[in-house]
């Protein structure tokens, strides 16, 4: 059973940085796609950054150039480095995974998480102006 657990959320002022981590169990060699999604109060969940099983990564336009997704060599940990944070980045951030994944990163991102099978419980990011 794949399990994901996020950490690293918190509160910072606009312009600051945060780094999120997601520990992923039982995912090695399972052709996984993984990514970060977020949901702000009163808004739909949206894709932030997703990497597919071929190693391609797609970012939401709103975070391109500010956020960076990375993984460790075994894909057991997923990271999201967030720089130049804005108040509109305030949301609950979730990491998610899909095994035996044949979808490309852009498709997974655009679907807002509907194609992902496994989810963490989320970590809250709050950006003050």
HUJOUR-V780698 format. One record per residue. SS is DSSP state (A for helix, B for strand, O for the rest). Layout:
ss=(SS & SS)
This chain:
ss=(O & O & O & B & B & B & B & O & O & B & B & B & B & O & O & O & O & B & B & B & B & B & B & B & O & O & O & O & O & O & O & O & B & B & B & B & B & B & B & O & O & O & O & O & O & B & B & B & B & B & B & O & O & O & O & O & B & B & B & O & O & O & O & O & O & O & B & B & B & B & B & O & O & O & O & O & B & B & B & B & B & B & O & O & O & O & A & A & A & O & B & B & B & B & B & B & B & B & O & O & O & O & O & O & A & A & A & A & A & A & O & O & O & O & O & O & O & B & B & O & O & O & B & B & B & B & B & B & O)
